[in-house]
């Protein structure tokens, strides 16, 4: 093995390690971290079979929706981490709104909000949810998430608005505050 090939192998291993820690890193950020050109990162990524950031974000979001048992099968149509996401949710049969249905719809909206936020190890700290229509449902629902506010500090919240619609009727409107890491534990009282 030549010196150049050994350096290339170490760089590719470093690239893979960076993307395992944060799959949403852009090629430009990777180039800066590795101290190489943008073209070198793209060629290394291609050689390793790693998709561009948009493909990695979509894969991460679909995996996240799959891990969250929403009770509704869904598919991510579009995802721009840190900006927006769109998903198509399927209702397998005519469903009248009840607590179980509301919970499944809320869980799908929450999963989409977290995916759109682009926050790693995300936790939803707060949600303001309104169910606007409790009609019998069957077929496809379109869910759209839009990041309203995002802060660069890791401790700050990202606010995401999610609308779930069927045809022209809005079924759910929710605002989620998504933060990095674990939720803060309630403080124990001093007298306890």
N, C-alpha and C positions, 0 to 999 in steps of 0.2 A: 504494500500500500504506500502510495506516495504521500508526501507531506501535505499537498493540496487536498488529496482525497480524505485524509484524516481530519483536516480542518473542516471540510465540508460535512463530514459525518457528525462531528461535534456540534456544528452550527445547526444541522437538521435535528439533532436530539434536543438542543436547547429550544428550537422552534416548537417542537412537539410538546416539550415540558411547559412552555409559556402558554400554549393553547389549551393544555389540559387544565391549567390553573384558571384561565380566563378565555373561554372560547369566543368571546365577543371582541377581542383585540383586532384592530384594523391592520392591514398590511403596512401602513405608514408607521403605526405604533410599534409593530414587530421589527421593522427596519431600524427604527431608532433604538430599540432595546438591544438588538443584536449588533448594531454598528455596521450595517450593510445597506446596500441600495434597495429600493423598492422592487426593482426587477429581480434581484437575487432572492428576496423573500417569496415573490410570486413563483419563480422557478422551483425553489425548494418545496414550497407548498404543493405545487403541481406534481413534483417527483414523489412526494409522500402521499399523494392522493387525498389531500386535505382541501375541502371546498373553501370558497371565499367566505368572508364574514357573514354575508347574507344567508348562505347555505348553512353555515354553522349555527347561526341564530335560529333559523327555521327548525333545524334538527333538535336543538336544545328546547325550543318551545313545544314542539310536538312530543318530545319525551316528557316534558313537564306536564302537558295536558294528559298524557297517558298515565303518569304516576298519580295525578290527582284524580281520584275516583269521583268524577262529576255525575255519573249516571247518564250522561248524554254523550253519544259518540260525536266527535268533532274533528275537523280538519282545519289547519292553519292555511289560509289562502295567501296572506301577505304579512310580513313581519319586518319592521324596521326597529330594532331594539333601541330603546330610549326615545322613540317617537310615536309609533302606532303599530297596531296589529288588527287583522281581520280574520275571523274564523266562521266556518259554516258548521252549524250544529244541527244534528238530525234528531227528530223525535220519532221513535219507531211506530207509535200508534197514536190515536186520538187520546189526548191527555187532558183531563180537567185539572185546573190549578188546585193544588192542595199543599200541605206542608212539605211533603216529599218532593213534589215538583218544584216548589219554590226553592228548596234547598239545592236541588240539582242545578237549577238555572243560576243560582247565586254562585255555586262552586265553579261552574263553567266560566262565569264572568270574572270571578276572582283569579282563576288560572290564566285567563287571557290578559288581565291587568298586570299580573306579575311578569308574564312573558313580554308584554309591551314595554314595561318599565326598564328592562335590560339590567336590572339589579341582580347581582349574584347572591346566592344564599338569602333570598328575599323573604321578608316576613310582612304580612299585612297588619299594620298597627291600628288602622281605623277604616271603617266603611260606612257610607251613607247610601242606603239602598231604597229605591222606590219601585214597587211593582205597580205598573199602570194598567195592565190588562190581565184579567183572569178568565180568558176565553178557552174553549176547547181547542187544543193544538194538535196538529199532525203535519209532518213534513219538515221543511227546512227553516231554520232560524239564522239570521245574519247577525253576528256579534262584532262590534267595532270598538276598539280601545284607542284612546288618544291621550298621550302624555300632555298634561296641562302645565305642570311645573316640575322641573328637575333641578336638583342642586348638586354641584360637583363634590361637595364634602360627603364622605362616606356615612356620616351620622345623620345627614339630612334626609327628609322624606321626598319621595317622588309621588306626585298626585296624578292619578290616571282616571279618566272618565270612560265608562263602558256603557254602550247602548246595545240592547238586544231587540231586534225587530223581526216581525213576520209580516210580509207584504208591506202595508203602510202603517201597521199598528206597532207602537213601541210597547214592548212587554216589560222591560226592565231598564232602569237608569240607575247607575251606581258610580260613586266616586270612591276610590280606594287610595289610602296613604300607604305606600310601599316603602320599606326601609331595609337597609342592609343588616344581616345578622339576626341574632336572637331578640325576641321582644324583651323589654325591660320587666324584671320581676317586681311584683308589688312590694313596697317597703313594709317591713314589720314594724309595728308600733313599739315605742320604747318601753311601755308599761307591760308588754306581753311576756 
